[in-house]
Amino acid sequence: MVLDFSKSVGEPMVEIGRLGLVEFCGKYRFGSIDELKEKVTKLFNIYVFKTSGRIGQIFSSNSKFTHNSTGKDLNKRLKQALEFYDDLIKESLNGYCISCGKKDDLCSVSKTIFPLTTGNSNANFTSNFSNKFLMCKACMTSLFFTPINMQKVAGRMGFMISNNEEINKFWSEENIEKFNANISKQVDSLVDSKINIFENFIYSAIEELQEEELFGDITFYLISNVDKGSEINVTHISENQMRFINNVAPKFFKNELPTKQKDEWNYLVFKYSSKDNSGKFRTRKESIDGKAKTIKFQEDVIDNKNYKSTIKYFNPLISNFIQGKSILYYLKKNLCTWRLTTIYLKEIKGMREERLNIIKKVADNLQLLNKNNDKEFIRKVVFPIERTKSQSELRTKLRELMRKLLLISNKPLFTAEEMVLQILPNGESWNETKDILLIALYEKLTFDEEIEEEFKNLTTNEGEDDE
């Protein structure tokens, strides 16, 4: 029997296992069951003998790998597992594989034998899961390789699958390399990302991939271990999000702290990693040798010059970006440049350049009301726009400013057509328009300490998740 693992499978758990198998074995085609069995035996040996007592994280207590019928006799446990695998391979039942749809020559398997598939009545990897179901030999075998192509994150297991095969290969290569290194070091064989926040885990992966110039749509999965139910979180990252990071921060900070002047995006990432809502340096709790310990950002990141550790701290900017929520609030609050704003709006929000140009023109026209006194202009023109709480209020304020501008200039602030089609078009977020306009205004203004404090107080109560 020839077994071919070269074709993608639609089911994510089986697919990530298939990719792990191909990388672990160094090949995707096996001329005989015996040839494949040699690799399966190697994997089962690792599961039984090399897991540092952590096997309970991935196998059910009823699994052939952990069942107490074998007691502490690991050799007996391995023998039992291999015999059970042999029995599955020998089966040849008619029907269709629940994973890939292959017809006939199937085996009948139970969810209790596979890693990361049990916990309650719902399975991690398919809504059609049942206690007994039919699966082809390739998909069944792939599932055993699933854990070695995942990473521990947030107390669970995370992985990703992309429409770009080069990304899938990169992910698998890195995981299997780390997995094998753990085996040689006699440490827990499962790969540990050492990140406890799923959005940060995703962002870290994006940074690595864009440095390798690998782009594509990616779906990230976070699944519960078998003793914690079968909850699953799915987050989709578009190629546009990856290219945005590449455009604004092609080299994420590693050896020195970023500055706003040189590295505007990473400066924001650092700022929101380091400071909590009170403006103080963040802390995080971590279990060290089984004991809870509070880690201070200052010590962990700055004093130790371990700048990559920022990814261990909750970051609302990263969280919103990964979840597809607006980050305009953060751009405005930090007086970010029009360049960064337009890249974000065009590449992530898909905003038309024509609309952006019109809003920018309105901001430039409003500058005609500035009598070389930024402080007065900010208080009398800009902050009133900042205080608007509804679309009708914003529209009214813009009309008032239009009248003021016409008293000193024949140049209209905007045309009726521009207002209806570009500034506040039907179906678009008025709050988004306001933030874009304010970003364009703030970029050209100088803040003294007094105005900066007023601005801070004005934006403190705004919703950080506001779309």
C-alpha positions as CSV (number, residue, x, y, z in Angstrom):
1,M,0.0,0.0,0.0
2,V,1.4,3.4,-1.0
3,L,0.6,6.3,1.3
4,D,0.8,9.8,-0.1
5,F,0.7,12.9,2.1
6,S,1.4,15.5,-0.6
7,K,-2.2,16.8,-0.9
8,S,-3.7,19.4,1.3
9,V,-6.7,18.4,3.5
10,G,-9.5,20.7,4.3
11,E,-9.7,19.8,8.0
12,P,-7.3,22.1,9.9
13,M,-6.3,19.6,12.6
14,V,-5.6,16.9,10.1
15,E,-3.8,19.4,7.8
16,I,-1.5,20.7,10.4
17,G,-0.7,17.1,11.3
18,R,0.0,16.3,7.7
19,L,2.4,19.2,7.4
20,G,4.1,18.1,10.6
21,L,4.4,14.5,9.4
22,V,6.0,15.6,6.1
23,E,8.5,17.8,7.9
24,F,9.2,15.3,10.7
25,C,9.7,12.4,8.2
26,G,11.5,14.4,5.5
27,K,9.2,13.0,2.9
28,Y,5.6,12.9,1.8
29,R,5.3,9.5,0.0
30,F,5.8,6.1,1.6
31,G,6.0,3.0,-0.5
32,S,4.7,0.6,2.2
33,I,3.1,0.5,5.6
34,D,6.3,-0.8,7.1
35,E,8.2,2.3,5.8
36,L,5.6,4.6,7.4
37,K,5.5,2.4,10.6
38,E,9.1,3.1,11.2
39,K,8.4,6.9,11.5
40,V,5.3,6.3,13.5
41,T,7.3,4.2,16.0
42,K,9.8,7.0,16.3
43,L,7.0,9.5,17.1
44,F,5.3,7.1,19.6
45,N,8.6,6.6,21.4
46,I,8.8,10.3,21.9
47,Y,5.3,10.5,23.2
48,V,5.8,7.8,25.7
49,F,9.4,8.3,26.8
50,K,10.3,12.0,26.1
51,T,7.5,14.2,27.4
52,S,8.8,15.1,30.8
53,G,5.5,14.0,32.3
54,R,3.4,16.4,30.1
55,I,1.7,13.8,28.0
56,G,-1.5,14.4,29.8
57,Q,-1.7,17.8,28.1
58,I,-2.4,16.3,24.7
59,F,-3.9,12.8,25.2
60,S,-7.1,11.7,26.9
61,S,-6.8,9.8,30.1
62,N,-8.5,6.9,28.2
63,S,-5.9,7.0,25.4
64,K,-3.7,4.0,24.7
65,F,-0.8,6.3,25.6
66,T,-1.9,7.1,29.1
67,H,-4.4,4.5,30.2
68,N,-3.6,3.2,33.7
69,S,-3.9,-0.4,32.5
70,T,-0.3,-0.1,31.6
71,G,0.7,1.4,34.9
72,K,4.2,2.8,34.9
73,D,5.5,0.2,32.5
74,L,6.4,2.5,29.6
75,N,7.6,-0.3,27.4
76,K,4.2,-2.0,27.7
77,R,2.5,1.3,27.0
78,L,4.5,1.8,23.8
79,K,3.9,-1.8,22.7
80,Q,0.1,-1.4,23.3
81,A,0.0,1.8,21.3
82,L,1.8,0.3,18.4
83,E,-0.4,-2.7,18.4
84,F,-3.4,-0.6,18.3
85,Y,-2.1,1.4,15.4
86,D,-1.4,-1.8,13.6
87,D,-5.0,-2.9,14.1
88,L,-6.2,0.4,12.6
89,I,-4.0,0.1,9.6
90,K,-5.2,-3.4,8.9
91,E,-8.9,-2.4,8.7
92,S,-10.5,-1.9,5.3
93,L,-14.0,-0.5,5.7
94,N,-16.3,0.9,3.0
95,G,-17.5,4.5,3.2
96,Y,-16.0,8.0,3.0
97,C,-13.2,9.5,5.1
98,I,-14.7,12.1,7.4
99,S,-11.8,14.4,6.8
100,C,-10.7,14.2,3.1
101,G,-13.6,12.3,1.6
102,K,-11.5,9.4,0.3
103,K,-13.6,6.4,-0.6
104,D,-13.2,2.9,1.0
105,D,-10.2,1.2,2.6
106,L,-11.0,3.1,5.8
107,C,-10.5,2.4,9.5
108,S,-13.0,3.0,12.3
109,V,-11.6,5.2,15.0
110,S,-12.6,6.8,18.3
111,K,-11.9,10.3,19.4
112,T,-10.3,9.0,22.6
113,I,-7.1,7.8,20.8
114,F,-6.0,11.0,19.2
115,P,-4.1,13.9,20.7
116,L,-6.0,17.2,21.3
117,T,-9.4,15.9,20.3
118,T,-11.2,15.1,23.5
119,G,-12.4,16.8,26.6
120,N,-16.2,16.9,26.2
121,S,-18.9,15.9,23.7
122,N,-17.6,18.5,21.1
123,A,-14.4,17.7,19.3
124,N,-11.7,20.3,18.5
125,F,-11.4,19.5,14.8
126,T,-14.8,18.9,13.4
127,S,-18.5,19.6,14.2
128,N,-19.4,16.2,12.8
129,F,-17.3,14.4,15.4
130,S,-18.7,11.2,16.9
131,N,-17.3,8.4,19.1
132,K,-16.9,6.1,16.1
133,F,-16.2,7.4,12.6
134,L,-14.5,6.4,9.4
135,M,-11.2,7.9,8.4
136,C,-8.6,7.0,5.8
137,K,-5.1,5.7,6.8
138,A,-3.4,8.9,5.8
139,C,-5.7,11.3,7.7
140,M,-5.7,9.0,10.7
141,T,-1.9,8.9,10.8
142,S,-1.7,12.7,10.3
143,L,-3.6,13.3,13.5
144,F,-1.0,11.6,15.6
145,F,1.6,14.2,14.3
146,T,-0.7,17.2,15.1
147,P,0.9,18.2,18.4
148,I,4.5,18.5,17.1
149,N,3.4,21.1,14.6
150,M,1.8,23.4,17.2
151,Q,3.0,25.7,19.9
152,K,1.9,26.2,23.5
153,V,0.3,29.6,23.9
154,A,-1.9,31.0,26.6
155,G,-2.1,27.7,28.3
156,R,-3.4,26.0,25.2
157,M,-2.1,25.0,21.7
158,G,-1.9,27.3,18.8
159,F,-1.2,26.8,15.1
160,M,-1.7,28.5,11.7
161,I,-2.6,27.5,8.2
162,S,-2.1,29.7,5.1
163,N,-3.1,29.8,1.5
164,N,0.6,30.3,0.8
165,E,2.4,26.9,0.9
166,E,5.7,28.6,1.6
167,I,4.2,30.0,4.9
168,N,3.0,26.5,5.9
169,K,6.4,25.1,5.1
170,F,8.2,27.8,7.1
171,W,5.9,27.2,10.1
172,S,6.4,23.4,10.0
173,E,10.2,23.7,9.5
174,E,10.6,26.0,12.6
175,N,8.3,23.8,14.8
176,I,10.0,20.5,13.9
177,E,13.4,22.1,14.4
178,K,12.5,23.3,17.8
179,F,10.7,20.0,18.6
180,N,13.8,18.0,17.7
181,A,16.0,20.4,19.7
182,N,13.8,19.8,22.8
183,I,14.2,16.1,22.4
184,S,18.0,16.3,22.3
185,K,18.0,18.6,25.3
186,Q,15.8,16.2,27.3
187,V,13.2,18.8,28.0
188,D,9.5,18.9,27.4
189,S,9.2,18.0,23.7
190,L,6.2,20.2,22.9
191,V,7.2,23.6,21.4
192,D,6.5,26.4,23.8
193,S,6.0,29.9,22.3
194,K,6.4,31.4,25.8
195,I,3.6,33.9,24.9
196,N,0.5,34.0,27.0
197,I,-1.7,36.3,24.8
198,F,-3.1,34.9,21.6
199,E,-3.1,38.2,19.7
200,N,0.5,38.8,20.6
201,F,1.4,35.2,19.4
202,I,-0.2,36.1,16.1
203,Y,1.5,39.4,15.8
204,S,4.9,37.8,16.6
205,A,4.3,35.3,13.8
206,I,3.4,38.1,11.4
207,E,6.6,39.9,12.2
208,E,8.7,36.8,11.5
209,L,6.9,36.0,8.2
210,Q,7.2,39.5,6.8
211,E,10.9,39.6,7.6
212,E,11.1,36.4,5.4
213,E,9.1,38.3,2.8
214,L,6.3,35.6,3.1
215,F,2.8,37.0,2.6
216,G,-0.6,35.4,2.4
217,D,-4.0,35.0,4.1
218,I,-3.5,33.0,7.4
219,T,-6.0,31.4,9.8
220,F,-4.7,31.1,13.3
221,Y,-6.3,28.5,15.7
222,L,-6.1,28.2,19.4
223,I,-7.5,25.0,20.9
224,S,-7.9,23.7,24.4
225,N,-5.9,20.8,25.7
226,V,-7.9,17.6,26.4
227,D,-8.5,18.3,30.0
228,K,-9.9,21.8,29.4
229,G,-12.8,21.1,27.1
230,S,-12.8,21.7,23.4
231,E,-13.0,25.4,23.1
232,I,-11.5,26.8,19.9
233,N,-10.6,30.4,18.9
234,V,-10.2,31.2,15.2
235,T,-8.6,34.4,14.0
236,H,-8.1,35.3,10.3
237,I,-5.3,37.5,9.2
238,S,-5.3,39.0,5.7
239,E,-2.4,39.4,3.4
240,N,-3.1,43.2,3.6
241,Q,-2.4,43.2,7.3
242,M,0.9,41.4,6.8
243,R,1.9,43.8,4.0
244,F,0.9,46.8,6.2
245,I,3.4,45.7,8.9
246,N,6.0,45.2,6.2
247,N,5.4,48.7,5.0
248,V,5.4,50.6,8.3
249,A,7.9,48.4,10.3
250,P,9.9,46.0,8.1
251,K,12.4,45.4,10.9
252,F,10.7,45.0,14.3
253,F,12.8,46.4,17.2
254,K,15.2,43.9,18.7
255,N,18.3,45.6,20.0
256,E,17.2,49.2,20.8
257,L,14.1,51.0,21.8
258,P,12.3,52.6,18.9
259,T,11.7,56.3,18.6
260,K,8.7,58.0,17.1
261,Q,10.8,60.0,14.7
262,K,12.6,57.0,13.3
263,D,10.2,54.1,13.8
264,E,6.7,55.4,14.4
265,W,4.8,52.1,14.3
266,N,7.1,50.2,16.6
267,Y,7.2,53.2,18.9
268,L,3.5,52.8,19.3
269,V,3.8,49.1,19.9
270,F,6.4,49.7,22.5
271,K,4.4,52.4,24.2
272,Y,1.2,50.3,24.5
273,S,3.2,47.3,25.6
274,S,4.9,49.2,28.4
275,K,2.2,51.5,29.8
276,D,-1.1,50.6,31.5
277,N,-4.1,53.0,31.6
278,S,-2.6,54.9,34.6
279,G,0.5,55.7,32.5
280,K,2.7,53.4,34.7
281,F,4.9,50.7,33.5
282,R,3.0,47.4,33.0
283,T,3.6,44.3,35.0
284,R,2.7,40.7,34.4
285,K,2.3,37.6,36.5
286,E,4.2,34.5,35.6
287,S,4.7,31.1,37.2
288,I,8.4,30.6,37.9
289,D,9.3,27.1,39.2
290,G,5.7,26.6,40.2
291,K,5.6,29.9,42.2
292,A,3.7,33.0,41.1
293,K,6.0,36.0,40.4
294,T,5.3,39.5,39.3
295,I,7.5,40.6,36.4
296,K,8.1,44.3,36.0
297,F,8.3,45.7,32.5
298,Q,11.2,48.1,33.4
299,E,13.3,45.2,34.6
300,D,12.2,42.6,32.1
301,V,12.5,44.8,28.9
302,I,14.5,47.9,29.5
303,D,17.0,47.0,32.2
304,N,17.8,43.6,30.7
305,K,17.6,45.0,27.1
306,N,15.3,42.2,26.3
307,Y,13.2,44.2,23.9
308,K,11.5,41.3,22.2
309,S,9.9,40.6,25.6
310,T,7.4,43.3,25.0
311,I,5.3,40.6,23.2
312,K,4.6,39.0,26.6
313,Y,2.6,42.0,27.8
314,F,-1.0,42.9,26.8
315,N,-1.1,45.5,24.1
316,P,-4.4,47.1,23.1
317,L,-3.0,48.4,19.8
318,I,-1.9,44.9,18.8
319,S,-5.2,43.4,20.1
320,N,-7.3,45.8,18.0
321,F,-5.2,45.3,14.9
322,I,-5.2,41.5,15.1
323,Q,-9.0,41.5,15.8
324,G,-9.7,43.7,12.8
325,K,-10.9,46.6,15.0
326,S,-10.1,50.2,14.2
327,I,-6.8,51.6,15.6
328,L,-7.5,55.2,14.5
329,Y,-8.1,56.2,18.2
330,Y,-4.5,55.2,19.0
331,L,-3.1,57.0,15.9
332,K,-5.0,60.2,16.8
333,K,-4.2,60.1,20.5
334,N,-0.5,59.8,19.8
335,L,-0.5,62.6,17.1
336,C,0.7,60.1,14.5
337,T,1.6,61.3,11.0
338,W,-0.7,61.5,8.0
339,R,1.6,59.1,6.2
340,L,1.1,56.3,8.7
341,T,-2.6,57.0,8.8
342,T,-3.1,56.9,5.1
343,I,-1.2,53.6,4.7
344,Y,-3.4,52.1,7.4
345,L,-6.6,53.5,5.9
346,K,-5.8,52.4,2.4
347,E,-4.2,49.0,3.0
348,I,-6.3,47.8,6.0
349,K,-9.6,49.7,5.9
350,G,-9.7,49.8,2.1
351,M,-10.5,53.5,2.0
352,R,-10.6,55.3,-1.3
353,E,-7.8,57.7,-2.0
354,E,-10.3,60.3,-3.3
355,R,-12.1,60.4,0.1
356,L,-8.8,60.7,1.9
357,N,-7.8,63.6,-0.3
358,I,-11.1,65.5,0.3
359,I,-10.8,65.1,4.1
360,K,-7.2,66.2,3.9
361,K,-8.3,69.2,1.9
362,V,-10.9,70.2,4.5
363,A,-8.1,70.1,7.2
364,D,-5.9,72.3,5.0
365,N,-8.7,74.7,4.4
366,L,-9.4,75.0,8.2
367,Q,-5.8,76.1,8.7
368,L,-6.8,79.3,7.0
369,L,-8.5,80.1,10.3
370,N,-5.2,79.9,12.2
371,K,-3.9,83.4,12.8
372,N,-0.4,82.1,13.6
373,N,-1.5,81.1,17.1
374,D,-1.7,77.4,17.4
375,K,-3.0,77.4,20.9
376,E,-6.0,79.6,20.1
377,F,-6.7,77.7,16.9
378,I,-6.6,74.4,18.7
379,R,-9.0,75.6,21.5
380,K,-11.4,77.4,19.2
381,V,-11.5,75.2,16.1
382,V,-9.9,71.8,16.7
383,F,-11.0,70.9,20.2
384,P,-14.7,71.7,19.4
385,I,-14.5,69.1,16.6
386,E,-12.9,66.7,19.0
387,R,-15.9,67.2,21.4
388,T,-18.6,66.3,18.9
389,K,-20.5,63.2,19.9
390,S,-22.7,62.4,16.9
391,Q,-22.8,62.6,13.1
392,S,-25.3,65.5,13.2
393,E,-23.2,67.3,15.7
394,L,-20.1,66.9,13.6
395,R,-22.0,68.1,10.5
396,T,-23.3,71.1,12.3
397,K,-19.8,72.0,13.6
398,L,-18.4,71.8,10.0
399,R,-21.1,74.1,8.7
400,E,-20.3,76.6,11.4
401,L,-16.6,76.5,10.5
402,M,-17.6,76.9,6.8
403,R,-19.4,80.2,7.6
404,K,-16.3,81.4,9.6
405,L,-14.1,80.6,6.7
406,L,-16.2,82.3,4.1
407,L,-16.0,85.5,6.2
408,I,-12.2,85.7,5.5
409,S,-11.9,83.8,2.2
410,N,-13.8,83.0,-0.9
411,K,-12.6,79.5,-0.6
412,P,-15.4,77.1,0.6
413,L,-14.4,74.5,3.2
414,F,-16.1,71.8,1.1
415,T,-18.8,71.5,-1.6
416,A,-22.2,69.9,-1.0
417,E,-21.2,67.0,-3.2
418,E,-18.0,66.4,-1.2
419,M,-20.0,66.4,2.0
420,V,-22.5,63.8,0.8
421,L,-20.1,61.5,-1.2
422,Q,-16.7,61.8,0.6
423,I,-16.8,63.5,4.0
424,L,-19.9,61.9,5.6
425,P,-21.2,59.4,3.0
426,N,-24.1,57.2,3.9
427,G,-23.0,53.9,5.5
428,E,-19.5,55.1,6.6
429,S,-18.4,55.8,10.2
430,W,-18.8,59.4,11.1
431,N,-16.4,58.9,14.0
432,E,-13.8,57.6,11.6
433,T,-14.2,60.7,9.5
434,K,-13.7,62.9,12.6
435,D,-10.6,61.0,13.6
436,I,-9.0,61.2,10.2
437,L,-9.8,65.0,10.0
438,L,-8.3,65.5,13.4
439,I,-5.1,63.5,12.6
440,A,-4.6,65.8,9.6
441,L,-5.1,68.9,11.7
442,Y,-2.9,67.8,14.6
443,E,0.0,66.9,12.4
444,K,0.6,70.6,11.5
445,L,0.2,72.0,15.0
446,T,2.5,72.7,17.9
447,F,1.5,71.6,21.4
448,D,2.8,73.3,24.5
449,E,2.5,71.5,27.9
450,E,-0.8,73.3,28.7
451,I,-2.5,72.3,25.4
452,E,-1.0,68.8,25.6
453,E,-2.6,68.3,29.0
454,E,-5.9,69.5,27.7
455,F,-5.7,67.2,24.8
456,K,-4.9,64.3,27.1
457,N,-7.9,65.0,29.2
458,L,-10.1,65.4,26.2
459,T,-9.2,61.9,24.7
460,T,-8.9,59.9,27.9
461,N,-12.5,59.1,28.2
462,E,-12.9,58.0,24.5
463,G,-13.6,54.3,23.9
464,E,-10.4,52.6,22.8
465,D,-12.4,50.0,20.9
466,D,-14.5,52.5,19.1
467,E,-15.0,51.6,15.5
